[in-house]
Amino acid sequence: MSPAHRRYLLIEQGVGGGVVNFVLNLGIAALLFRGLATVPLWGQQSIAGDTIGTTFLLPLITCLIVTPLAQRQLRAGSLAALGWTRSSHPVLGWLPRRTFPRALAFGVITTVLAAPVSIWALGALDVDTLSFERFLLFKAAYAAVLGAVVTPVVALWAIAEGEGDGGRG
């Protein structure tokens, strides 16, 4: 992987994904939970429910947005494909080629791996409720970290083989 690829993945996608997701999820939380003085860990409108939803939707939506953008950069020549193949990098063999199935797979995988750990950590820290303001900060920070990890991986998938399906689902 070239220095240009590393910069693209770590700075543009990692840091950029973290910042974008912090801002977006701060706004989403403010809209969805406005009017609540505190947010419980469990319940209809809860920290756990929101964390599970964020953990599924963030990678899914990120994949649907980042894949066509990365592939557009490949077509424009501003970014070179890595030229990886399904035989040279076996993990590519089990990843869906098309964007929408890949987005679903990534959402499920991320949810299975990250949501239980995140909710367990909240319980281990004896978090029963958070004030509205602390919940906003938690959600924004959680989404920023998740976005900083997820976005470069999604972009890597998009540029690994080349153009792929052009972002079509």
KOLKE-229631 format. One record per residue: chain; residue in one letter; x, y, z of N, C-alpha, C in turn. Coordinates in nm, 4 decimals, padded with zeros to 6 digits. Last residue first. Example, Ala and Ser with C-alpha at 12.3 -4.5 7.8 and 13.67 -1.06 7.14 Angstrom:
2
<rec A; S; <01.2850; -00.2250; 00.7080>; <01.3670; -00.1060; 00.7140>; <01.2900; 00.0030; 00.7870>>
<rec A; A; <01.3190; -00.5690; 00.7800>; <01.2300; -00.4500; 00.7800>; <01.3200; -00.3300; 00.7800>>
! end
This chain:
169
<rec A; G; <-02.6309; -00.1015; -00.5958>; <-02.6717; -00.2027; -00.5008>; <-02.7106; -00.3273; -00.5650>>
<rec A; R; <-02.3407; 00.0571; -00.7312>; <-02.4811; 00.0159; -00.7458>; <-02.5105; -00.0999; -00.6521>>
<rec A; G; <-02.0770; 00.1204; -00.7218>; <-02.1609; 00.1716; -00.6148>; <-02.3050; 00.1304; -00.6252>>
<rec A; G; <-01.9436; -00.0123; -00.9200>; <-01.9679; 00.1311; -00.9388>; <-02.0603; 00.1906; -00.8347>>
<rec A; D; <-01.8776; -00.2677; -00.8633>; <-02.0126; -00.2452; -00.9200>; <-02.0448; -00.0975; -00.9370>>
<rec A; G; <-01.5325; -00.2384; -00.9267>; <-01.6417; -00.3213; -00.8755>; <-01.7736; -00.2890; -00.9419>>
<rec A; E; <-01.2942; -00.0872; -00.9608>; <-01.4257; -00.0260; -00.9699>; <-01.5400; -00.1094; -00.9190>>
<rec A; G; <-01.0765; -00.2542; -00.7376>; <-01.0955; -00.1586; -00.8464>; <-01.2384; -00.1106; -00.8447>>
<rec A; E; <-01.0229; -00.4020; -00.5172>; <-01.0188; -00.4676; -00.6463>; <-01.0240; -00.3701; -00.7623>>
<rec A; A; <-01.0097; -00.1875; -00.3152>; <-00.9247; -00.3068; -00.3162>; <-00.9111; -00.3666; -00.4559>>
<rec A; I; <-01.1767; 00.0242; -00.2780>; <-01.0634; 00.0437; -00.3689>; <-00.9776; -00.0810; -00.3856>>
<rec A; A; <-01.3728; -00.0730; -00.1013>; <-01.4142; -00.0094; -00.2267>; <-01.2990; 00.0038; -00.3264>>
<rec A; W; <-01.2305; -00.1625; 00.1191>; <-01.3082; -00.2583; 00.0398>; <-01.3385; -00.2014; -00.0975>>
<rec A; L; <-01.1384; 00.0910; 00.2034>; <-01.0428; -00.0116; 00.1612>; <-01.1122; -00.1170; 00.0759>>
<rec A; A; <-01.3790; 00.2077; 00.2819>; <-01.3053; 00.2643; 00.1685>; <-01.2035; 00.1638; 00.1145>>
<rec A; V; <-01.4360; 00.0425; 00.5030>; <-01.5295; 00.0489; 00.3905>; <-01.4573; 00.1012; 00.2661>>
<rec A; V; <-01.2161; 00.1103; 00.6609>; <-01.2346; -00.0284; 00.6187>; <-01.3280; -00.0342; 00.4980>>
<rec A; P; <-01.2537; 00.3853; 00.7090>; <-01.1374; 00.3394; 00.6320>; <-01.1518; 00.1949; 00.5824>>
<rec A; T; <-01.5082; 00.3675; 00.8536>; <-01.4966; 00.4353; 00.7244>; <-01.3718; 00.3938; 00.6467>>
<rec A; V; <-01.4683; 00.2333; 01.1043>; <-01.5477; 00.1746; 00.9968>; <-01.5173; 00.2365; 00.8604>>
<rec A; V; <-01.3154; 00.4045; 01.2680>; <-01.2722; 00.2670; 01.2430>; <-01.3390; 00.2118; 01.1172>>
<rec A; A; <-01.4512; 00.6428; 01.2699>; <-01.3072; 00.6466; 01.2430>; <-01.2513; 00.5075; 01.2147>>
<rec A; G; <-01.7074; 00.5548; 01.3476>; <-01.6851; 00.6063; 01.2130>; <-01.5383; 00.6084; 01.1746>>
<rec A; L; <-01.6536; 00.4894; 01.6164>; <-01.7013; 00.3869; 01.5236>; <-01.6772; 00.4308; 01.3790>>
<rec A; V; <-01.5830; 00.7455; 01.7092>; <-01.4874; 00.6342; 01.7166>; <-01.5261; 00.5246; 01.6179>>
<rec A; A; <-01.8235; 00.8828; 01.6538>; <-01.6952; 00.9299; 01.6003>; <-01.5924; 00.8172; 01.5995>>
<rec A; A; <-02.0122; 00.7408; 01.8002>; <-02.0225; 00.7426; 01.6543>; <-01.8919; 00.7894; 01.5901>>
<rec A; Y; <-01.9188; 00.8013; 02.0585>; <-01.9284; 00.6625; 02.0141>; <-01.9308; 00.6566; 01.8616>>
<rec A; A; <-01.9506; 01.0824; 02.0589>; <-01.8167; 01.0231; 02.0728>; <-01.8151; 00.8781; 02.0244>>
<rec A; A; <-02.2304; 01.1031; 02.0312>; <-02.1419; 01.1652; 01.9332>; <-02.0021; 01.1041; 01.9387>>
<rec A; K; <-02.3166; 00.9619; 02.2617>; <-02.3562; 00.9180; 02.1267>; <-02.2623; 00.9750; 02.0219>>
<rec A; F; <-02.1962; 01.1162; 02.4685>; <-02.1679; 00.9734; 02.4527>; <-02.1969; 00.9290; 02.3101>>
<rec A; L; <-02.3150; 01.3701; 02.4267>; <-02.1697; 01.3539; 02.4141>; <-02.1312; 01.2071; 02.3954>>
<rec A; L; <-02.5835; 01.3028; 02.4743>; <-02.5426; 01.3623; 02.3465>; <-02.3932; 01.3431; 02.3232>>
<rec A; F; <-02.5625; 01.2138; 02.7400>; <-02.5994; 01.1194; 02.6357>; <-02.5590; 01.1728; 02.4980>>
<rec A; R; <-02.5064; 01.4526; 02.8672>; <-02.4033; 01.3466; 02.8667>; <-02.4340; 01.2410; 02.7613>>
<rec A; E; <-02.7518; 01.5833; 02.8193>; <-02.6265; 01.6401; 02.7692>; <-02.5165; 01.5342; 02.7629>>
<rec A; F; <-02.9367; 01.4148; 02.9546>; <-02.9506; 01.4425; 02.8115>; <-02.8179; 01.4906; 02.7523>>
<rec A; S; <-02.7636; 01.1913; 03.1749>; <-02.8372; 01.3156; 03.1499>; <-02.8426; 01.3359; 02.9987>>
<rec A; L; <-02.8132; 00.8422; 03.1706>; <-02.7259; 00.9559; 03.1428>; <-02.8144; 01.0787; 03.1288>>
<rec A; T; <-02.8419; 00.5479; 03.3739>; <-02.8995; 00.6595; 03.2974>; <-02.7883; 00.7586; 03.2679>>
<rec A; D; <-02.6693; 00.3524; 03.4515>; <-02.8125; 00.3215; 03.4465>; <-02.8863; 00.4247; 03.3633>>
<rec A; V; <-02.3574; 00.2377; 03.4460>; <-02.4378; 00.3412; 03.3821>; <-02.5818; 00.2908; 03.3746>>
<rec A; D; <-02.1512; 00.0803; 03.5549>; <-02.2709; 00.1122; 03.6333>; <-02.3503; 00.2297; 03.5774>>
<rec A; L; <-01.9618; -00.0138; 03.3903>; <-01.9356; 00.1182; 03.4483>; <-02.0536; 00.1678; 03.5320>>
<rec A; A; <-02.0835; -00.2377; 03.2966>; <-01.9693; -00.2550; 03.3874>; <-01.9327; -00.1237; 03.4557>>
<rec A; G; <-02.2680; -00.1192; 03.1202>; <-02.3140; -00.1880; 03.2407>; <-02.2037; -00.2039; 03.3434>>
<rec A; L; <-02.0867; -00.0247; 02.9281>; <-02.1748; 00.0694; 02.9987>; <-02.2265; 00.0068; 03.1284>>
<rec A; A; <-01.9769; -00.2695; 02.8454>; <-01.8916; -00.1687; 02.9089>; <-01.9752; -00.0668; 02.9855>>
<rec A; W; <-02.2010; -00.3908; 02.7260>; <-02.1401; -00.4532; 02.8440>; <-02.0559; -00.3493; 02.9186>>
<rec A; I; <-02.2289; -00.2188; 02.5101>; <-02.3348; -00.2228; 02.6113>; <-02.2828; -00.2879; 02.7397>>
<rec A; S; <-01.9890; -00.2760; 02.3728>; <-02.0213; -00.1395; 02.4145>; <-02.1251; -00.1382; 02.5260>>
<rec A; V; <-02.0139; -00.5496; 02.3231>; <-01.9009; -00.4999; 02.4027>; <-01.9321; -00.3609; 02.4569>>
<rec A; P; <-02.2438; -00.5589; 02.1582>; <-02.2429; -00.6249; 02.2893>; <-02.1301; -00.5747; 02.3804>>
<rec A; A; <-02.1534; -00.3916; 01.9319>; <-02.2651; -00.3542; 02.0205>; <-02.2619; -00.4263; 02.1550>>
<rec A; A; <-01.9343; -00.5155; 01.7891>; <-01.9174; -00.3954; 01.8719>; <-02.0297; -00.3671; 01.9700>>
<rec A; L; <-02.0040; -00.7593; 01.6545>; <-01.8747; -00.7432; 01.7216>; <-01.8712; -00.6284; 01.8226>>
<rec A; V; <-02.2629; -00.7241; 01.5568>; <-02.2309; -00.8454; 01.6340>; <-02.1018; -00.8266; 01.7138>>
<rec A; T; <-02.2296; -00.4822; 01.4172>; <-02.3236; -00.4918; 01.5293>; <-02.2904; -00.6105; 01.6179>>
<rec A; T; <-02.0477; -00.5555; 01.2183>; <-02.0114; -00.4529; 01.3158>; <-02.1019; -00.4601; 01.4387>>
<rec A; I; <-02.2025; -00.7453; 01.0780>; <-02.0742; -00.7830; 01.1395>; <-02.0353; -00.6838; 01.2486>>
<rec A; V; <-02.4205; -00.5846; 00.9908>; <-02.4419; -00.7010; 01.0790>; <-02.3127; -00.7382; 01.1522>>
<rec A; G; <-02.2882; -00.3941; 00.8294>; <-02.3716; -00.3531; 00.9413>; <-02.3923; -00.4657; 01.0414>>
<rec A; F; <-02.1688; -00.5614; 00.6399>; <-02.0846; -00.4828; 00.7293>; <-02.1620; -00.4329; 00.8495>>
<rec A; A; <-02.3956; -00.6645; 00.5136>; <-02.3013; -00.7544; 00.5812>; <-02.2161; -00.6771; 00.6809>>
<rec A; L; <-02.5046; -00.4264; 00.4064>; <-02.5793; -00.5067; 00.5043>; <-02.4861; -00.5970; 00.5840>>
<rec A; A; <-02.2948; -00.3587; 00.2320>; <-02.3356; -00.2658; 00.3386>; <-02.4128; -00.3400; 00.4473>>
<rec A; R; <-02.2993; -00.5769; 00.0591>; <-02.1794; -00.5523; 00.1389>; <-02.2125; -00.4605; 00.2562>>
<rec A; P; <-02.5511; -00.5422; -00.0612>; <-02.5260; -00.6602; 00.0227>; <-02.4014; -00.6438; 00.1109>>
<rec A; F; <-02.4874; -00.2846; -00.1871>; <-02.5910; -00.2974; -00.0851>; <-02.5747; -00.4247; -00.0015>>
<rec A; T; <-02.2600; -00.3376; -00.3655>; <-02.2563; -00.2424; -00.2542>; <-02.3625; -00.2680; -00.1477>>
<rec A; R; <-02.1328; -00.6592; -00.4524>; <-02.2244; -00.5474; -00.4743>; <-02.2366; -00.4645; -00.3468>>
<rec A; R; <-01.9715; -00.8617; -00.3477>; <-01.9168; -00.7672; -00.4463>; <-02.0022; -00.6423; -00.4584>>
<rec A; P; <-01.9416; -00.9624; -00.0079>; <-02.0255; -00.9423; -00.1266>; <-01.9632; -00.8377; -00.2194>>
<rec A; L; <-01.6596; -01.1427; 00.0987>; <-01.7310; -01.0153; 00.1014>; <-01.8179; -01.0029; -00.0232>>
<rec A; W; <-01.5126; -01.3669; 00.0589>; <-01.6413; -01.3832; 00.1281>; <-01.7173; -01.2530; 00.1416>>
<rec A; G; <-01.2896; -01.2723; -00.0804>; <-01.3717; -01.3781; -00.1377>; <-01.5054; -01.3958; -00.0689>>
<rec A; L; <-01.1507; -01.1012; 00.0785>; <-01.2344; -01.0418; -00.0259>; <-01.3293; -01.1446; -00.0858>>
<rec A; V; <-00.9994; -01.2763; 00.2219>; <-01.1153; -01.2173; 00.2900>; <-01.2078; -01.1496; 00.1890>>
<rec A; P; <-00.7817; -01.3455; 00.0486>; <-00.8987; -01.4332; 00.0623>; <-01.0192; -01.3726; 00.1323>>
<rec A; H; <-00.6115; -01.1946; -00.1687>; <-00.6596; -01.1518; -00.0375>; <-00.7903; -01.2267; -00.0101>>
<rec A; S; <-00.5665; -01.3255; -00.4061>; <-00.4503; -01.2734; -00.3324>; <-00.4861; -01.2290; -00.1912>>
<rec A; S; <-00.8262; -01.3908; -00.4881>; <-00.7318; -01.4996; -00.4613>; <-00.6098; -01.4498; -00.3828>>
<rec A; R; <-00.9479; -01.1505; -00.5233>; <-01.0082; -01.2421; -00.4271>; <-00.9158; -01.3593; -00.3973>>
<rec A; T; <-00.6912; -00.8992; -00.5442>; <-00.7882; -00.9930; -00.6013>; <-00.8437; -01.0811; -00.4911>>
<rec A; W; <-00.5928; -00.5581; -00.5565>; <-00.6060; -00.6829; -00.4836>; <-00.7092; -00.7703; -00.5537>>
<rec A; G; <-00.5529; -00.3090; -00.6593>; <-00.5273; -00.4234; -00.7458>; <-00.5310; -00.5566; -00.6733>>
<rec A; L; <-00.6002; -00.0665; -00.5507>; <-00.4936; -00.1454; -00.4905>; <-00.4579; -00.2670; -00.5762>>
<rec A; A; <-00.6452; 00.2075; -00.7761>; <-00.6943; 00.0844; -00.7137>; <-00.5758; 00.0088; -00.6562>>
<rec A; A; <-00.5571; 00.5444; -00.7065>; <-00.5300; 00.4195; -00.7783>; <-00.5902; 00.3025; -00.7019>>
<rec A; L; <-00.7189; 00.8509; -00.7464>; <-00.6819; 00.7456; -00.6532>; <-00.6626; 00.6181; -00.7343>>
<rec A; S; <-00.7850; 01.0064; -00.9520>; <-00.7267; 01.0748; -00.8367>; <-00.6835; 00.9769; -00.7280>>
<rec A; G; <-00.9180; 00.8935; -01.1636>; <-00.7725; 00.8823; -01.1609>; <-00.7069; 00.9539; -01.0447>>
<rec A; A; <-01.1867; 00.8710; -01.1817>; <-01.1292; 01.0021; -01.2150>; <-00.9766; 00.9991; -01.2161>>
<rec A; R; <-01.2223; 00.6118; -01.0858>; <-01.2531; 00.6411; -01.2269>; <-01.1896; 00.7724; -01.2713>>
<rec A; L; <-01.1549; 00.6559; -00.8137>; <-01.0790; 00.5613; -00.8964>; <-01.0986; 00.5930; -01.0445>>
<rec A; Q; <-01.3545; 00.8323; -00.7378>; <-01.2152; 00.8779; -00.7346>; <-01.1260; 00.7851; -00.8169>>
<rec A; R; <-01.5697; 00.6600; -00.7607>; <-01.5651; 00.7780; -00.8482>; <-01.4228; 00.8331; -00.8525>>
<rec A; Q; <-01.5104; 00.4893; -00.5530>; <-01.5034; 00.4377; -00.6885>; <-01.5045; 00.5502; -00.7918>>
<rec A; A; <-01.5576; 00.6601; -00.3386>; <-01.4228; 00.6061; -00.3603>; <-01.4087; 00.5557; -00.5033>>
<rec A; L; <-01.8353; 00.7012; -00.3747>; <-01.7422; 00.8143; -00.3762>; <-01.6000; 00.7679; -00.4037>>
<rec A; P; <-01.9461; 00.4421; -00.3506>; <-01.9509; 00.5120; -00.4801>; <-01.8569; 00.6322; -00.4869>>
<rec A; T; <-01.8569; 00.3961; -00.0710>; <-01.8210; 00.3093; -00.1835>; <-01.8319; 00.3823; -00.3175>>
<rec A; V; <-01.9705; 00.5917; 00.0990>; <-01.8268; 00.5930; 00.0718>; <-01.7898; 00.5088; -00.0499>>
<rec A; I; <-02.2510; 00.5298; 00.1062>; <-02.2019; 00.6617; 00.0642>; <-02.0557; 00.6556; 00.0188>>
<rec A; L; <-02.2816; 00.2675; 00.1863>; <-02.3623; 00.3153; 00.0743>; <-02.3144; 00.4507; 00.0208>>
<rec A; C; <-02.1127; 00.2627; 00.4097>; <-02.0801; 00.1824; 00.2921>; <-02.1559; 00.2321; 00.1685>>
<rec A; T; <-02.2568; 00.4299; 00.5822>; <-02.1214; 00.4660; 00.5405>; <-02.0823; 00.3909; 00.4139>>
<rec A; I; <-02.4859; 00.2775; 00.6230>; <-02.4967; 00.4039; 00.5502>; <-02.3594; 00.4491; 00.5003>>
<rec A; L; <-02.3633; 00.0599; 00.7640>; <-02.4472; 00.0389; 00.6469>; <-02.4522; 00.1660; 00.5618>>
<rec A; P; <-02.2302; 00.1758; 00.9831>; <-02.1532; 00.1111; 00.8767>; <-02.2338; 00.0887; 00.7489>>
<rec A; L; <-02.4691; 00.2965; 01.1094>; <-02.3523; 00.3749; 01.0711>; <-02.2685; 00.3029; 00.9648>>
<rec A; L; <-02.6565; 00.0903; 01.1703>; <-02.6827; 00.1869; 01.0643>; <-02.5592; 00.2637; 01.0189>>
<rec A; F; <-02.5402; -00.0628; 01.3838>; <-02.5823; -00.1249; 01.2581>; <-02.5904; -00.0222; 01.1446>>
<rec A; T; <-02.4780; 00.1230; 01.5781>; <-02.3748; 00.0261; 01.5402>; <-02.4114; -00.0473; 01.4123>>
<rec A; T; <-02.7207; 00.2539; 01.6109>; <-02.6065; 00.3264; 01.5547>; <-02.5013; 00.2293; 01.5026>>
<rec A; G; <-02.8686; 00.0442; 01.7325>; <-02.9095; 00.1037; 01.6050>; <-02.7954; 00.1763; 01.5355>>
<rec A; I; <-02.7195; 00.0078; 01.9689>; <-02.7368; -00.1029; 01.8733>; <-02.7746; -00.0479; 01.7360>>
<rec A; T; <-02.7516; 00.2633; 02.0817>; <-02.6178; 00.2128; 02.0518>; <-02.6255; 00.0980; 01.9507>>
<rec A; D; <-03.0261; 00.2765; 02.1212>; <-02.9633; 00.3699; 02.0287>; <-02.8240; 00.3215; 01.9880>>
<rec A; G; <-03.0536; 00.0723; 02.3125>; <-03.1237; 00.0656; 02.1845>; <-03.0605; 00.1562; 02.0804>>
<rec A; A; <-02.8912; 00.1775; 02.5217>; <-02.8613; 00.0483; 02.4593>; <-02.9272; 00.0369; 02.3218>>
<rec A; I; <-03.0216; 00.4203; 02.5825>; <-02.8817; 00.4203; 02.5411>; <-02.8502; 00.2911; 02.4669>>
<rec A; S; <-03.3637; 00.4425; 02.4590>; <-03.2584; 00.4112; 02.5553>; <-03.1194; 00.4191; 02.4936>>
<rec A; Q; <-03.6790; 00.4217; 02.4454>; <-03.5857; 00.5242; 02.4005>; <-03.4678; 00.5185; 02.4970>>
<rec A; Q; <-03.7578; 00.1772; 02.5740>; <-03.7971; 00.2102; 02.4372>; <-03.7043; 00.3144; 02.3757>>
<rec A; G; <-03.4788; 00.0348; 02.7617>; <-03.6142; 00.0848; 02.7418>; <-03.6387; 00.1220; 02.5972>>
<rec A; W; <-03.1740; 00.1036; 02.9396>; <-03.2665; 00.0117; 02.8729>; <-03.4036; 00.0766; 02.8596>>
<rec A; L; <-03.0501; 00.3346; 03.0352>; <-02.9703; 00.2363; 02.9628>; <-03.0612; 00.1446; 02.8820>>
<rec A; P; <-03.2362; 00.6434; 02.9818>; <-03.2052; 00.5200; 03.0539>; <-03.1189; 00.4265; 02.9687>>
<rec A; V; <-03.1645; 00.9792; 02.9897>; <-03.1833; 00.8687; 02.8966>; <-03.1433; 00.7409; 02.9706>>
<rec A; T; <-03.3280; 01.2730; 03.1178>; <-03.2301; 01.1651; 03.1289>; <-03.2657; 01.0560; 03.0282>>
<rec A; A; <-03.5020; 01.4519; 03.0046>; <-03.4023; 01.5038; 03.0990>; <-03.2901; 01.4021; 03.1172>>
<rec A; L; <-03.6132; 01.4815; 02.6764>; <-03.5824; 01.3899; 02.7864>; <-03.4774; 01.4536; 02.8763>>
<rec A; G; <-03.6246; 01.6716; 02.4796>; <-03.7382; 01.6628; 02.5705>; <-03.7148; 01.5647; 02.6850>>
<rec A; R; <-03.4621; 01.4860; 02.2288>; <-03.4966; 01.6157; 02.2881>; <-03.6208; 01.5985; 02.3760>>
<rec A; F; <-03.3861; 01.2608; 02.0984>; <-03.3998; 01.2501; 02.2434>; <-03.4334; 01.3826; 02.3101>>
<rec A; L; <-03.3701; 01.3226; 01.8258>; <-03.4447; 01.2041; 01.8688>; <-03.4732; 01.2005; 02.0186>>
<rec A; L; <-03.2122; 01.5616; 01.8147>; <-03.3477; 01.5561; 01.7603>; <-03.4295; 01.4409; 01.8178>>
<rec A; A; <-02.9745; 01.4850; 01.9393>; <-03.0466; 01.6026; 01.9881>; <-03.1912; 01.6020; 01.9390>>
<rec A; A; <-02.8979; 01.2705; 01.7781>; <-02.9354; 01.2477; 01.9186>; <-03.0151; 01.3650; 01.9740>>
<rec A; I; <-02.8419; 01.4092; 01.5392>; <-02.9442; 01.3041; 01.5427>; <-02.9917; 01.2799; 01.6853>>
<rec A; G; <-02.6286; 01.5786; 01.6226>; <-02.7562; 01.6337; 01.5752>; <-02.8694; 01.5335; 01.5807>>
<rec A; L; <-02.4406; 01.3839; 01.6855>; <-02.4783; 01.4826; 01.7867>; <-02.6136; 01.5426; 01.7496>>
<rec A; N; <-02.4147; 01.2613; 01.4394>; <-02.4817; 01.1885; 01.5473>; <-02.5145; 01.2771; 01.6658>>
<rec A; L; <-02.2810; 01.4610; 01.2858>; <-02.4112; 01.4062; 01.2450>; <-02.4849; 01.3413; 01.3620>>
<rec A; V; <-02.0408; 01.4987; 01.4380>; <-02.1350; 01.6083; 01.4143>; <-02.2742; 01.5553; 01.3804>>
<rec A; F; <-01.9264; 01.2402; 01.4324>; <-01.9470; 01.3121; 01.5582>; <-02.0564; 01.4162; 01.5400>>
<rec A; N; <-01.9089; 01.1856; 01.1576>; <-02.0019; 01.1089; 01.2403>; <-02.0245; 01.1715; 01.3766>>
<rec A; V; <-01.7109; 01.3718; 01.0807>; <-01.8452; 01.3763; 01.0210>; <-01.9453; 01.3037; 01.1093>>
<rec A; V; <-01.4923; 01.2809; 01.2380>; <-01.5463; 01.4163; 01.2533>; <-01.6899; 01.4238; 01.2004>>
<rec A; G; <-01.4537; 01.0163; 01.1406>; <-01.4779; 01.0438; 01.2821>; <-01.5438; 01.1787; 01.3038>>
<rec A; G; <-01.4046; 01.0570; 00.8691>; <-01.5213; 00.9790; 00.9115>; <-01.5560; 01.0029; 01.0575>>
<rec A; G; <-01.1606; 01.2013; 00.8883>; <-01.2801; 01.2619; 00.8280>; <-01.4074; 01.1904; 00.8696>>
<rec A; V; <-00.9973; 01.0051; 01.0007>; <-01.0219; 01.1300; 01.0743>; <-01.1487; 01.1969; 01.0204>>
<rec A; G; <-01.0431; 00.8006; 00.7888>; <-01.0467; 00.7791; 00.9339>; <-01.0813; 00.9032; 01.0125>>
<rec A; Q; <-01.0339; 00.9295; 00.5312>; <-01.1449; 00.8431; 00.5695>; <-01.1545; 00.8249; 00.7214>>
<rec A; E; <-00.8073; 01.1035; 00.5433>; <-00.9325; 01.1434; 00.4783>; <-01.0508; 01.0608; 00.5281>>
<rec A; I; <-00.6236; 00.9451; 00.7108>; <-00.6578; 01.0862; 00.7338>; <-00.7945; 01.1206; 00.6749>>
<rec A; L; <-00.6292; 00.6680; 00.6313>; <-00.6182; 00.7099; 00.7714>; <-00.6656; 00.8528; 00.7959>>
<rec A; L; <-00.6731; 00.6565; 00.3477>; <-00.7491; 00.5726; 00.4401>; <-00.7470; 00.6274; 00.5829>>
<rec A; Y; <-00.4967; 00.8520; 00.2431>; <-00.6378; 00.8504; 00.2062>; <-00.7198; 00.7744; 00.3101>>
<rec A; R; <-00.2539; 00.7653; 00.3512>; <-00.3062; 00.8974; 00.3848>; <-00.4564; 00.9031; 00.3575>>
<rec A; R; <-00.2345; 00.5133; 00.2272>; <-00.2394; 00.5226; 00.3736>; <-00.2966; 00.6568; 00.4174>>
<rec A; H; <-00.2213; 00.5919; -00.0427>; <-00.3328; 00.5093; 00.0048>; <-00.3462; 00.5190; 00.1567>>
<rec A; A; <00.0211; 00.7326; -00.0386>; <-00.1020; 00.8027; -00.0777>; <-00.2252; 00.7246; -00.0314>>
<rec A; P; <00.2057; 00.5325; 00.0268>; <00.1792; 00.6401; 00.1230>; <00.0508; 00.7178; 00.0902>>
<rec A; S; <00.0594; 00.2153; -00.0880>; <00.1416; 00.3350; -00.1030>; <00.1140; 00.4358; 00.0089>>
<rec A; M; <00.0859; -00.1172; 00.0000>; <00.0000; 00.0000; 00.0000>; <00.0903; 00.1233; 00.0000>>
! end
